[in-house]
Amino acid sequence: MKAHEGMYIDGAWRPAATSETIAVVNPADEQVIGHVPAGTAEDVDAAVRAARAAFRGWAATPPAERAAKITALRDVLVARKDEVAETVTAELGAPLPFSQLVHAGVPVLVAGSYAELAATHPFEEKVGNSTVYAEPVGVVGAITPWNYPLHQIVAKVAPALAAGCTVVLKPAEDTPLTAQLFAEAVDAAGIPAGVFNLVTGLGPVAGQALAEHADVDLVSFTGSTAVGRRIGATAGAAVKRVALELGGKSANVILPSADLAKAVNVGIANVMGNSGQTCSAWTRMLVHTDRYDEAVELAQAAAAKYGDRIGPLVNAKQQARVRGYIEKGVEEGARIVTGGTETPHEKGYYVAPTVFADVTPEMTIAQEEIFGPVVSLIRYEDEDDALRIANGTVYGLAGAVWAGDESEAVAFARRMDTGQVDINGGRFNPLAPFGGYKQSGVGRELGAHGLSEYLQTKSLQF
């Protein structure tokens, strides 16, 4: 799609307050494919004022009518799914089949789920002699990442709209074209002016201005834990609500009774999807010492198949970051069984699918989020040892457990300090709450739990 030269504010594309722009680069060939405005605090203020002016009217709109607008938005995204996939592939680098299935497909499911929830959620209930109302929080500042550009937008905007909130979106500067396409879809769906607003720009400028704005009632952020801490501190000083979906270092625990080949193959696929740029990826594979060598061979063979099947990383900085972690792993004594730092293509920000063996729990690559196609295999002695390793990071976003008996896997998963666990390869559920323990964040996304983040309660006593 052709980039817009302005911001989407109060139902129209308007000139930015600055002539400065951000280049959008295709990470597969390093070519500039467009430019978007580098928004300023002035742009953010205009968008927030539009959202504030539209709030009372949208909040008073009956839930069924809000549901109809979200349904219309979903339908536009369905009609433009091919363009969505092509846009994500162009600015993120994801292979087109993956973009079609995940980047274009999942947001449609999520939007549809919130259309249904808007129509069915109990926004009012009787509790003794009280009536308790669930009311919208107000103006939402949504700051989204580049790794799942449309999904993360829909996962914030759809529940906010369903709740009756208005939104100002600041998308990641690496993938702003997808956000502009979403704004076009909002416009085509007939969502009233000011209910949704888009400001493109850099995080330290536009993102910070949005998080600090006095008329923003809730900041919903997905990104690094370091930035999440700063946003949390800013919001805390202003006593405003936050929802933070942050980093992860998820454990894929393969118990001795599991189907080892299936667990390893699915585990490798989980990390290689989106070139490893997934906060919930199972980047630590925990295997019992008796089956460890077999697992290493299986992981090596599985990862090698992805050599020509994964896309590049999003930019040169991310490529250098992942290479740095691979070098650190070798320096600390881990063994590369496939992949490494060599560039697999002359052009593009690629990193080869990499599997480490002989990783110990305290190594940097077993503790810090790499955000690339890198898997660390860690051996354990017994279940208590596996649990200690699984819970032994500052993160707690996701994970997986494999066992021959489902109840055995569930018993282990219940002891994990993490927000979401897949049992024996459990399928994605767009209604299940997603979010983390510990430094992986505050709050939940998706389903009714995600909707509740954008609601506050009021009780009337009779």
N, C-alpha and C positions, 0 to 999 in steps of 0.2 A: 504494500500500500504506500501511497505518497504521504510523506510526513506533513502534518499541519504546522503552520508557522506561528500559531497562537495557542492560547489556553482555552479550555472549555469551561466557561464560567457563566452561571445564571442562564443556562440553556442556549448558549451561542459560543462560537469560536471568536475570541477577542484577541487583539494584539497584546503581546507581552509588554511588561514595563521596561524591558531591556532588549537590546539588539544582540546580546550575546547568545550563542547557541552551543549545543552539545552535539558532537558528531556521533552517529550510530554506526558501529562497525560490525560487519559480518565476521564472526570469529573463525569461520572455515577458510576464508581467503584473505582476510585482513583488509577488505575493501570497505570504504565508507558508503553506506547505503541511504543516508539521510541525515538531516539535522533537525533538532527540536529546540525550543526556547529554553535557556537556562534561567528558570524562574527565580524571582527575588522575594523578599519579605513583602513587597508591595503587591505582587501577584497573589501571594498567599492571603494577605489581608482582604483583597477583593473577593477571593473565593470563599473565605470564611464568612464575610459579611453577606454574601449571596446565600450561603447555607443557613445562616442564622435567620435571615428574612423569610426563607422558605420553610423553616422548621415547624412553626405552629400549624400551618395549613396541612403539611404532610402528616404530622402527628395526629391530627384530627381526622384524617382520611380513614374510613372504615377498613379494617384489616382485609376484608374480601377484595376491596378495590386495590389495596397495595399488592395483594397476591396476584391480581390480574395483571398489574404492571410488571411484576417480576416474571410472570409467565410470558408476557410479550417480549421481555428482554431475553429470556431463554430461547424463545423462538427465533429471534434475530440472530443469536449466536449459533443456533443450529443451521440457519440458512447461510451463514457466512463461515461455516466450519472449515472449509477448504482454505479460505483466505486467512483465518486464524492460524491454521497449521503452517501455512507458507510464511506468514509473518514471524511466528516464533522461530521457525527454522532459520530464517534470514538473520535475525538479530541475536539469537541464543546459540544457534549452531546444532540444535538437536536434529537427528535424522528425521526426515519427513514422516515415515511410518510411526515413529514414536510421538511426533507432534500431533499427528492425526488422532492416534489412539488416546494419548494422555493429555497433552496440552490443550487440545481442542475438545476432547471428549469428556474429561472429568468435570470441567467447569459447568457444562450443560447439566450433568447429574446434580451438582451442588445447587445450581440456580433453581432447578426444578424442585429440589427438596425444600428450599426456603419459600418457594411459592406455595407449596402445600402447608408448611408450618405457619405461614402468615395467615392462612385461612382457618387453621384448626387449633392454633395455640390458645390455651386458656389465659387470656389477658385480664381476666377478672375471676375471683373466687370468693366464696363465703367461708369465713373462719370464725365460728361462734357468733358473736354479735358484731363482727367486723366484716366489711367488704374490702378485699385486698386487690389493688390494681397493679398490673405490670405496665409501666409507662416508659417511653423512650428516654434514653439518657440525654440526648440533645444533638449537638454537632460533633461528628466523629472525624478525627484526623487519621486517615489510613495511610500508612507508609509501608510499601510492599517491596519484596525482593525481586531479583532478576531470574532466579532459578526455575520458578514455575509462574511465569508472569501473569497469565490470565487466571489460573486457579487461585492464586493468592489474592488477586483483586476480587474475584467473585466470592471467595470465602470470607471476605470482610464486608464488601458492599452489599451483598444479597441479604445477610442477616440484619445489617444495619437498616436497610430499607424496609425489611419485613417488620422490624421493631417500631418503625416510625421515625427513625433518626434521619438526618441529612448528613452528607459526606463531602469531605474534601480529600481527594486522593493525590498522593505524591508517589509516583512509581519509581522504581530503580532507573538510574540514568542509562544503564546498559540496554534495557528493553522497553523504551518508552513508546515504540510504535504499536505494540500490542495494547498498551493502555489507551492510546488514541483511538484504536479500533473499538475498544470497549466503550469509550465515550460516544462514538458514532452509534453504537448499538443502543446505548441509553437514550440517545436522542430519537432514534427510529422507533423505539418502544413507547414513546410518548410519556416518559417520566417527566413530571413538571419541572420547569426551570428552577434552578437553585438547589434541587434535591440532591443532585450529584454534580460535583465540580472537579476538574482535573488541572493540576499544576505540575508541569514537568520541571526538573531542575536537579541540582546536586544536593546530596544529603546534608552536608554542613551548612548549606544556605537555606534552600527551600524546606528541607526536612526539619531542620532545627527551628525555623520560623513557625512551622506548623505545630510542632510539639510544644512550643513556648506560647502560642497564641492564647490570650486570655479568654477568647470566646469559643475555644475548643473544649468540649466537656469530657471527651474520652480520646485517648491516643491508642490506636491498634497498630502494633509494629511487628513485623517479621523480619529477622535478620540476625546479626551476630550478637552474642552475649555482651560483648564490650559496648556496643551501641545501645543495646537494651538497658544496660545499667545507667547510661547517661540519660536516656529518655525517662526511665523510672525515677531518677533523682529529680529531673526537671518537673515531672508530673507530681511527685510527692511534695515539692516545695509549693506548688499551686493547689494542692489537695484536689487533683483531678484523677479520674480513673484511667487505668492502663490495662491493655491486654498485650502480653509479650510472648511471642513464639520465637524461641531463640535456638541455640546450638544443640547438637547431639553427638553422641559417641556410642551408638546403640550396639548391644551385644546380641549375637546370634548364637544361642546356647544349644549345642547338639548333645543331648544326653545319650548314654551308651546304648540304649534300646532303640534309638532312632534309625530310620532308613538313611544311612550316611550319604549315599550317592545323591538322593533327592535333596537332602538338607543342604549339602554343599553346593549343588548346582543351582538351586533356588537362591541360596545365599549370595552366590557370585552374581547372579542375574540382578538381584536386588540392588547391589552396589553399582553395577555397571550402567543401569538405567540412568538416563540424563547425565551420563559421563561422571557419575559419582557426586553430582552436585545436588544432593538431597539431604536435608537436615536429619531425616529419620532413617537414613541408610544403615544397614547392619554391618558396620565397618570392622567390628571385632568378631571373629569367628572362634568360639570356644569349643574345643574338642577334647574328649577324654584322652589321657596319655596313651592308653592301649590302642586307640584308633587314629592317633595323630598323624603318623606317617602316611597312612592310607588317605586321610583327608587332605594332606598337602598335595599328593599326586592328583587327586580329583580336582582340587582347586586350581592347580596349575593348568590342567587340561581344559577346564571350564573357562578360565579367564582368557586363555590363548585364543578361543573361538571369537572373542569380542574385538580382536585387533582391528578389523576393518568395519566393525558394526557400531562403534560408538562415535559420537561427534566430538568436537573440540571443547575445551573449557571456554568460559565466556569472554575472557580477555587475557592480555599478556601478563598482567599482575597475578591473576589466578593461576596461570600456567607456572609462573615462577614460584609461587607459593607452594604448589603441589610438588614441584621438583625439589624444593627445599626440604620438604618433609621426607621425601624419598631418600635424599642424601643423609638426612638426620637419622633415619632408620638404619641405614648401613653403618653410619658412624657409631651408633649405639649397640651394634652387634646383631641386628636382625639380618636375615638372609633372603635375598630376592630370588624367588623361584621362577618368576616370569615378569616381564615388563622392565621398568627402570626409568632412567632420566633421558634416554635417547629419544629424539623427536621422530615420530613415525612418519611425518609428512614434511615436505619442504615448506609449505605454507600452512598457516592456521595455528591456533593455540592448542595443539594436541598434546596429550600425555598418554602413553601406552598403558593398557590395563595391567595393573601391578599387584602381585601377591607376595606378601612377606611371610616367611616361616621363622621359627625360633624367636618369636616376639614374646617379651615378658611384660607383665601388667604395668610396670612402672615406666616403660619406655615412652618417649614423647609421642610416637605414632600410635600408641595404645591409650593415650590420655587426651590428646588434643584433636579437635575437628579438622580434618584435612580438606574435605570438600572436593574430592577428586576420585578417580577410579582406582582406589587403593584399598586392599583388604589385608588385615593382620590376623594371622592364625596363632591362637594362644592355647597352650595345653593346660589342662587342669587334672587334679588327682582324684577328687570325689565331688559330690554335689555341693557340699559346703564350700569347697574351694572355688567351684564354678560360680556360686552365688557371690562370694567375696569379690571375685574378679569382675563379674557383671555389674555389681553395685559400686565398684571402686573408681568411679570418675565423678567429676562435679556435675555431670549431665544426667538426665533421666527422661529422654523424650520418647523413645520407642525401643523395640527389641523383638526377638523371636525365640521360641522354645520348640524343640523337636523331641519327640519321644514315641516309642512304640505304642504306648497307652496314653490316650488323651488326658486322662485324669492325672497322670504323672506329670505331664507338661503343664497342666493348669496349676497343680500344687506348687511347682517351681515358679511359674510366672507370678503367682500371688505374692511371692516373697521378693520380687524384683522391684527396685525403686525407680519405676518408670511409668509414664502415662499411658502407653499403648503397647500391647504385646500380641504378636501373631502366633497362633498355635498351629503347628504343623502346616505352615503356609497359608494361614487364613486369608480370605479374600478382603479387598478394600471395601469398606462400608462408609458411604458418604454421610450416614446419619450418626456414626459413632464419634464421640468427642475425641478431639485430637489436641494434645498439649502435653507439657512436661512437668516433671518433678524437678526439684533443686534448681540449678542454674539454666535449665532448659526453658524456663519461662513462667508466666503467670496467666491463668485463664485457659479457656478452651475454645477451639473452633469446631465447626460442623455440627449439624443436628440441633436439637433443642438446647443442648448445653452451649453451643455457639451463639444461638439466639439470645440466651439469657445474659450474655456479656453486654448486650446493648440495651438492657432493660433495667429499670430501678423500680422499687416497690413503694407504694403509698397505701396506707390503711385508713379507712373511715369507720368510726365506731358509732353504733346506733343503740 
